[in-house]
Amino acid sequence: MLVRKIAVFVAIIVISFIQLQSQSVTSTASERKVVERVAPVYPDLAKKMHIHGTVKIEAVVRPNGVVKSTRVLGGNPVLVEAASDAVKKWKFETAQSESTEVIQLTFESN
């Protein structure tokens, strides 16, 4: 009886792992074209402190081209919110499936 329960538990874990792997494969970077780009608002604090740099954002894009979610991959903490807010408003070309896009935004103080 105990062996059977362990076997069922292991089977559930293996099936869950396989499903997770298949989901990861469908969201690979595809470099879809941007149809509508919104520029980030340069934060006042960054202007005052003359902070500049690049922020890297990962965006999950729905098949209709709308950004579903974003995740910050790197960049100055003062700049990441502005970059993420801007990318959430971007529109991409339509596609047959959801995709993951990696975007770099550069902030330069003038």
C-alpha positions in Angstrom: 0.0 0.0 0.0 2.8 2.5 0.9 4.7 1.6 -2.2 1.6 2.3 -4.3 1.1 5.7 -2.7 4.8 6.6 -3.3 4.5 5.5 -7.0 1.4 7.7 -7.5 3.2 10.6 -5.8 6.2 10.2 -8.1 4.0 9.9 -11.1 2.2 13.2 -10.2 5.6 15.0 -9.8 6.9 13.6 -13.2 3.7 14.7 -15.0 3.8 18.2 -13.4 7.4 18.6 -14.4 6.6 17.5 -18.0 3.8 20.0 -18.2 6.0 22.8 -16.8 8.6 22.0 -19.4 6.2 22.2 -22.3 4.9 25.6 -21.0 8.4 27.0 -20.9 9.1 25.9 -24.5 6.1 27.9 -25.8 7.3 31.2 -24.4 10.7 31.6 -26.0 12.1 34.9 -27.2 10.8 35.6 -30.7 11.7 39.3 -31.4 8.3 40.4 -32.6 8.2 43.8 -34.2 7.0 46.7 -32.1 3.9 48.4 -33.6 3.5 51.1 -31.0 6.3 52.2 -28.7 5.8 54.4 -25.6 8.8 56.3 -24.3 9.5 55.9 -20.6 9.1 59.0 -18.4 12.5 60.0 -17.0 12.1 60.0 -13.2 12.7 63.3 -11.5 15.0 61.7 -8.9 17.1 60.3 -11.8 17.3 63.7 -13.4 18.3 65.4 -10.2 21.0 62.8 -9.4 22.1 62.6 -13.1 21.4 58.9 -13.1 21.6 57.2 -16.5 21.8 53.6 -17.7 20.1 50.7 -19.3 17.2 48.7 -18.0 16.5 45.2 -19.3 12.8 44.1 -19.3 11.3 40.7 -20.2 7.8 41.1 -21.6 5.3 38.4 -22.1 3.2 39.3 -25.2 -0.2 37.9 -26.0 -1.0 36.7 -29.5 -3.0 40.0 -30.2 0.2 42.0 -29.5 -0.8 43.4 -26.0 1.8 43.0 -23.2 0.5 40.6 -20.7 3.2 41.0 -18.0 6.7 42.4 -17.5 9.7 41.3 -15.4 12.8 43.4 -14.7 16.0 41.5 -15.6 18.4 44.3 -14.6 19.0 48.0 -14.3 19.2 50.9 -11.9 16.4 50.6 -9.3 15.6 54.3 -9.8 14.9 53.6 -13.5 13.2 50.2 -13.5 9.7 51.3 -12.7 9.6 53.9 -15.4 10.9 51.4 -17.9 8.4 48.7 -16.9 5.5 51.1 -17.0 6.4 52.2 -20.5 6.8 48.6 -21.9 3.4 47.6 -20.5 1.9 50.2 -22.9 3.7 48.9 -26.0 1.9 47.1 -28.8 3.5 44.3 -30.8 2.6 42.7 -34.2 0.1 39.9 -33.9 1.3 36.3 -33.8 -0.2 32.8 -33.5 1.0 32.3 -29.9 2.2 34.1 -26.8 5.8 35.1 -26.9 8.5 36.4 -24.6 10.4 39.5 -25.7 13.6 40.9 -24.0 13.8 44.7 -24.3 16.5 47.1 -23.3 15.7 50.8 -22.6 18.5 53.3 -22.3 18.1 56.4 -20.1 20.5 59.3 -20.7 20.7 62.4 -18.7 20.8 65.6 -20.7 
